Amino acid sequence: MAENIFLEVVTPGLSVVSEEAEIVMAPGSEGEFGVLNGHTTFLTSLKLGTLRYKDASGKERAIFVNGGFAEVLPNKVTVLAESAERRKDIDVDRVKAAKARAEERLAKKAEDVDFARAEAALRRAVQRLAVIETR
């Protein structure tokens, strides 16, 4: 059996994950990448997406990440994310309300609507919902 890799996911205000994992899959800015123990060292930016991993017991886990950076070492992956949430910590009702608000803003053609901000809010809400549905 292969050795595990240590995964640490942190945000400016919170340690989201700090545990061993069999494999880590992350949304790199140039595409999704996977890491096993012994991987070559690299540093990359992350895009909005789902970080998936198998914990030490083999259970699939999913985390919403909102950009940031990942440092991969042979025995550790460190993710510094702008924001991140475990699947179990995502409030479904709150996310659905945020999605509806963003869609409503985008549907308006008013000049006072910040479309870039509304589009970003919609992308975050859609991705959070995708994390909840990940199995």
N, C-alpha and C positions, 0 to 999 in steps of 0.2 A: 504494500500500500504506500502511495506517495505521501510525503509530508505535507502538512497544511501550510498555508500562507497567512500572515497576520493582516487583517483588514481594519483600518481605522478611517472613519468618516467623521469629519468635524466641520462645524460652521463657525462663524465669528462668535456665537454665543452658546454653543452646545456641542457636546460629544454625542453623535448619533449612534455610531457603532464602534466597538472596540473588541474584536473577537477573532478567533481563527476561522479560516474558510478553506474549503477544498479548491474552489475556483471563484474568480471574480470577473464579471463582465460589465464593462462600463461604456457610457456613450461619449467616446472621444470626439473631439472637434473634426477629426478626419475620418471618423467611422468608429463603430463599436469595436472594442478590443477585449481580449480575454487574457487572464493571467493565472498561471499555476506557479507553485513553488519552484524556484530556480530560474525564473524568467530573467531575461536581460534587463538591465537598468534603463529607464527612460522617464521623461517628464512630458506631460501633454496637457493641453487645455481640454475642458469638458464642455459639452453643450447640454442644454435642457434635455432630460431624459430619465430613463430608468437604469439604475445600477442594480444588477442582479448578482447574487452569489449563493453558493451552497455552504451552509455553516458546517462546522466540524462533524455534525451528526448526519450530514447529507441532505438536510431540509433546505428547500429553495426559499430564498428571501428576496424581497424587492424593496428598493429605496428610491424615492423621488429625489433627483438632484437638479438644482437650478444653476447650472454652470459651475465654474471653478477650475481646479487643477488636480491632476493625479500624479503622484510620484510613485513609480514602480521600482522596487529593489528586489533582489533575488528571493527574499523571504518576507517582504512586507509591501502592502499597498496603502498609501496614505492619500486620502481624498480631502482636499480643502474646498468645500462647496460654499457658494453664496448662501444657499439654503438647502436643507435636506430633511426629508421626513420618511420614517419607516412606514410601511403599508398600514400597520396597525394604528399608527398615530394620525392618519389622515381622516379628517372629519368630512364624511361624504356629503352631508347636508350643506356644510359651509362651502365646499368645492362646487357643488351644483348651483348654489346661489351666486357664487363668483362667476361661474360660467354664464349664467343667465344675464347677470349685469353686464358682462363684457359683450355678449351677443347683442344686447339691447343698445349699448353705446355704439357698436359698429353698425347697427341697423339705422341709426340716426344719421342724417347727412348734415347735421348742424356744424357750424364753424367752431363752436366752443368745445367740441369733442377731440381729445387727444387720441387719434387713431392708433398711433404706434404703441401707446401705453395700453389701450384696450386690446389690441392684437396680442401683446405680450401677456396680458392677464388671461386671455382666452387660451393661448398656448400652454400656460402653466396649469390652468384648470383641466384642460383636456389631458395633459400628461399625468396629472395626479389621478384622474379617473382611470387612466390606462394602468397605472401602478396598482390600483385597487383591484382591477380585473385580472392582473397577471397571476398566473398559477404555475 
